[in-house]
């Protein structure tokens, strides 16, 4: 009979932000006259106002974008309080029995080594998937890193529109 005597694993996770929310994102013509004036009042110049997401929000609506982006990175990492980000929630879950690959592998016994290896591989994949799903779910405490309203471009009419306060659960 074949069985496992030990197992090890490591978490290898990564995150990124949508490049369109960063300073180099695409710029759009602000066709709405009221919004264009708000942008001029905020410091953008020109007879034809062009702004991207990163520019429109602070210049035209007073949103502190650097603070929002810092909060978005915190949201992806350990969070603003050390426990309300995807990484911190993932690490917490990794310490729970339900996500422990070794606990799932330990009962595997088979007459062929290959069957034990395949069973262990599948349990590791299953626990990894479950852990990833748990840490991706905002219901598990991933919020509270930022609050405010953001504005996004509407190509159908050339205006920016308010997206719900804190639309991404940041």
N, C-alpha and C positions, 0 to 999 in steps of 0.2 A: 504494500500500500504506500502511496505517496501522499505527503502532506507538507504544509508550509511550516518552517521553523522561525521565519522572520520576514519582515518586509519593511521597506522604507519608501518614503515619497517626499516630494517637495512641491510647494505651490509656485507656479511661474505665471504671474498675472501681468497684464498691461492695460493701460487706459490711454485715451486720447480725447482731445476736444475737437469738435467740428471746426475746421480751419476757417469757415465762413464767419465765425463769431470773433475771430482774432483780427488784429489791425490790418493784415493784408488781404482781407476778404474782398469779394467783388463789390464795386461801387455802382450805385444806381442813381438815376435822375430822380430827384424828389419833385414830382409833378404837382402835388397838392400845394397850392399857394400859401395856405396857412402854415403848413409844416415847413415849407421853404423859409418863411419869415422867422419861424421859431429857430431854425438852424442858423440863420443870419444873426439873430439876437444872441445865439449861443456862441458865435465866433466863426462860423463857416462863412466864406466869402464867395462872391461871384454872382453874376446875373442868373446863371443856371446852377442850381445847387445839386451836387452829387455827393452821396454818402454811402458808406457801407454800414453793416450792422453795428460794428465797433464805433464808428463815428457818429451815426445818427443818435444812438441811445444817450451818450453824454452831452453832445453839442445841442441836440434838438429837444431832448426830454429830461436832461439832468441826471441820468443814470450813471452811477459811479462804476464804469465798466471794469476798471482794474480790480476793484473789490469783488465784483461779480465773477470775474475770471479766477481770481484767487480762491473764491468760495467754490467754484466749479471744480478746480483741482483738488480742494479739500474734500469735496463730495466724492470724487473718484478715489481718494486715498483714505486717510484715517479720520477725516471729518474735522469740523471746527472745534469739537470738544474731545477728540481722540477716540470716539466710538460711533460716530454717525456718518461714516463714509463706507464706500463699497469694500475697501481693503480691510478696514477694522471689522466689519461685519463678517467678511469671509474668514478672517483669522479666528474670530470667535467661533464661527460654525465649525471650522476645521478641528477644534478641540472637543467637539461634541461627538458622542458615540455614534449617532446616526450618520455622520459623515466620515467616520474613521475607516479607511480602506482595510487596515489590518484586521479590525474586528469583523468585517464582512468576509475576509479571506480565511480567517483562522479555522472555521468549520470545514473547509474544503478538504476532502479526502477522496482519492481516486486510485484506480489500479494502474493508471498510466501517468507518467510524469507530464506529458503534454497536456493532458486534461486538467491537471492541477495548475499548470502555467496559464492555460487559456481561461480557466475559471478565475484565477487571481487577476489576470489582465482585465477581464470583463468587470469584476468587482471594483477595481481601481478606476476604470473608465466611468462606471455608474456613479461611484462616490464623487468623482471629479465633476461630472455633469450636475449632480444634485447640489453640490457645494457652490458651483458657479451660478446655478439658478437661484439658490437661496441668497447669495450675496448680491445678485442683480435686482432682487425684488425690493422696491422702495418701502413696502409694508414693514420690512424688518428693521426699521429705524434709520434709514438713509434719508435724512432731511434736516432742515433747520440750519443749514450752512449759510443761507442768504435769503433775504426777502426783498421783494420789489416787483415792478412791472417792467417787462422788456418789450421792445417794439421790433417787428419784423417787416420786411418789404413785401408788398403785394404787387406782383407784376401786372395784374389785370388793370389796375388804375394808377400805378405809379406812386402810391402812397405807402406809408408805413402804418401798421395797425398794432394796437396793444394786444399782446398775447397774455393770457391769464396771469395774474400775479404768481410769480415763481413757477412758471409753466413746466419746468423740468424737474421739480422736486429737489432743487439744489439746497 
